[in-house]
Amino acid sequence: MDPELLRIDPDIRRAHTLPAELYLSPRAYEEVRERVFARSWQFLGDVDRLAAPRQCVPFTLLPGCLDQPLLFTRDERGDLHGLSNVCTHRGTVLCEEEKNTQGLRCRYHGRRFALDGKFVSMPEFEGVEHFPAPEDDLARVPFALWRRFLFAGVAPAFPFDQLVAELEQRVGWLPIERAAHDPARDRDYTVQANWALYCDNYLEGFHIPFVHPALNTALDFTSYRTELFRYSSLQVGTASGGEHVFELPRSSPDHGQQVAGYYFWLFPNLMLNVYPWGISVNIVLPQAPDRTIVRFRSYVWDAARLDLGAGSGLHQVEMEDEGVVEAVQRGVRSRFYQHGRYSPTREQGVHHFHRLLAEFVLGNRGTLDA
């Protein structure tokens, strides 16, 4: 991939979008996997699964993309540990299912570990020199919590606080801890398009009047706006009427506005859509250059407000989005298309995303701070 085509002009009025090759090329997909996803924070789910002492929960970090086996444990003191879920003897996946246990034992050759990942014992290793060594402990995994949600990474390139600071400031006053996961609303969608095209579409409200008739009725498009942060962005949707909106505290910078939805995007592939009823979490899971799984999870604190206003009809909105994103994937294959331009008033979020992608792929750390 030509590095020059990835140098996105910081002035949106002069800038060109990402080259079509980024959405098509297997080589570009591999570069993004290693330079973006292996260096970012990823959403794992609800930490309530790890509430009890001696609880062990296996996770796969970015299934279909990074496919990293992770294990989270809560020891007897109540401390949480993020660990590699791979035995340090021969690489066996250590824990296959959620369980409550006093320790970990590999089913292959019997190596044992404490719940904090420390090596405990190994049969038939008498006489092995310089054993055990620190590398015989389970590798520790970077992890962090935002409210009830667990995040982890392979080697995140930036502090977690920089990812969620604005999220906490803007919606931290909401009753997030008492939101209940609603499994009946869980959906996994397979989209025949590159993951970044799905994010491109999410990051602008420009298409709402053309693609989402019901959502366009619920929102006041003229006041729809985007705010940019270092590793995230926020789209604020205000209601066309005065119904189905947040009761904002005086401390909110949006106090006095009829906010119907906060649409947070966290780099590179997470959407937290905050409505008066709760949070719709959208996790974008790359599978191939032209295939993506989008996982919807809902956390509800006010069931009486479900399916009202901007937070209603989410399946229909998703179907409308998938239709246009898959059409773009087909279109960027054209030999007549290389890249496009940005709307300075409506596509600031897309421009910001493209600059972040370029920064990570090219290795130009800190360019967005300039």
C-alpha positions, -999 to +999 in steps of 0.1 A: +000+000+000+014+034-010+022+053+022+016+086+004-021+076-001-024+071+036-012+106+045-046+123+052-044+160+052-053+175+086-074+201+069-106+184+060-112+209+032-081+197+014-081+160+024-089+129+004-103+098+020-085+065+025-075+047-007-098+019-020-069-005-015-073-003+023-108-018+020-098-045-004-062-057-001-054-088+020-020-073+027-036-041+040-059-061+061-029-079+077-011-046+083-042-032+101-046-063+122-010-060+135-006-023+137-041-012+148-060-041+165-030-056+183-022-021+196-057-010+208-081-017+236-109-041+229-143-045+246-148-079+263-181-076+281-197-074+315-175-078+345-204-091+365-194-126+352-164-123+374-181-111+406-175-142+427-141-151+443-123-180+425-142-173+393-125-180+360-139-168+327-122-174+293-124-149+265-112-148+229-098-113+220-112-103+187-124-137+174-118-142+137-091-115+137-066-116+166-080-148+181-061-144+213-071-168+241-074-148+274-084-158+309-098-135+336-098-147+372-110-134+406-088-147+433-098-154+469-089-119+480-112-105+453-084-092+430-090-094+393-063-108+370-060-107+332-039-136+319-029-155+288-051-186+286-022-206+271-002-231+292+035-221+294+046-258+288+034-267+254+008-240+245-024-258+253-055-236+259-058-239+296-094-231+305-122-239+280-152-229+300-164-206+328-159-221+362-153-216+399-121-232+411-092-229+436-065-232+409-057-240+373-045-273+360-035-280+324-054-310+311-025-320+287+004-326+311-009-314+345+010-282+350-007-261+377-011-224+382-026-202+410-055-179+401-031-150+398-012-169+370+018-179+391+033-213+384+026-238+411+039-272+401+047-296+372+050-334+372+080-352+358+103-321+357+128-331+383+163-322+372+153-294+348+178-266+352+168-230+359+132-241+365+108-227+373+116-193+358+094-162+355+084-172+320+067-203+335+040-181+350+011-172+328+017-140+308-002-110+322-026-092+298-032-054+299-068-048+310-090-020+323-125-013+335-150+014+326-179+011+350-192-024+345-174-031+312-141-050+308-115-041+282-082-057+273-055-057+247-024-074+234-001-043+236-023-011+237-004+019+223-021+045+245-035+047+281-070+034+286-080+067+303-075+085+270-100+063+254-129+067+279-123+101+296-149+120+275-173+091+277-172+092+315-175+130+316-205+131+293-226+101+304-210+090+337-239+104+356-262+077+342-271+046+362-247+024+342-239+000+371-275-011+375-281-016+337-291-053+331-278-072+301-309-082+280-299-114+261-332-114+242-319-083+223-285-098+214-279-099+177-249-109+156-249-095+120-226-107+092-218-078+069-202-085+035-179-055+037-146-043+053-148-034+089-136+001+083-164+008+058-188-001+086-171+024+109-170+051+081-208+048+078-213+050+116-192+080+120-213+105+100-249+115+102-247+127+067-266+097+054-295+097+079-320+117+057-312+094+027-310+060+044-330+060+077-364+075+072-377+065+107-346+077+125-346+109+105-382+116+118-370+111+154-340+133+151-335+170+143-309+166+115-301+204+114-288+202+150-270+168+146-233+174+155-200+156+159-174+162+186-138+149+182-114+136+209-080+120+208-091+084+205-128+087+203-156+108+189-192+116+198-223+123+177-251+141+196-286+135+183-313+159+194-349+150+191-372+166+165-398+169+193-396+171+231-403+134+237-380+104+245-350+125+256-326+125+285-334+144+317-300+160+317-284+173+350-273+209+353-237+198+352-241+184+317-227+206+289-259+197+270-282+208+297-313+225+282-310+205+249-334+178+238-308+150+235-323+118+222-290+098+218-253+099+224-233+080+198-198+073+211-172+057+189-140+043+206-110+037+184-109+015+164-140-006+164-165+000+193-197+019+194-216+028+226-250+041+217-265+057+249-302+062+250-327+071+278-334+034+282-298+022+284-267+014+262-266-005+229-231-018+224-219-025+189-186-045+186-172-046+151-152-078+145-131-080+113-131-114+097-116-108+063-110-078+040-146-080+028-164-096+057-173-083+092-194-095+121-211-068+141-222-078+176-251-060+192-255-062+230-280-042+251-278-030+287-311-017+300-318+005+330-353+017+320-372-010+302-403+013+300-385+035+275-373+007+251-384+010+215-392+047+218-376+076+200-341+074+185-333+042+205-360+022+188-360+001+156-323-007+159-326-039+138-342-019+110-315+008+112-289-019+110-305-035+079-305-001+062-269+005+072-258-029+059-274-023+026-254+008+019-222-004+034-223-036+012-230-015-018-199+006-010-178-025-007-189-036-042-183+000-055-148+004-042-137-026-063-142-005-094-111+004-114-125+039-117-125+046-080-095+055-059-106+078-031-131+106-024-135+138-005-150+148+028-180+171+037-164+196+061-197+200+079-209+164+081-179+140+079-155+153+106-158+119+123-148+100+092-118+123+086-107+118+123-110+080+120-090+079+088-063+101+103-061+077+133-059+046+110-032+063+090-013+072+121-012+037+134-005+020+101+023+044+092+037+044+128+035+082+130+027+084+167+014+117+179+005+132+145-030+141+157-017+161+185+001+185+161 
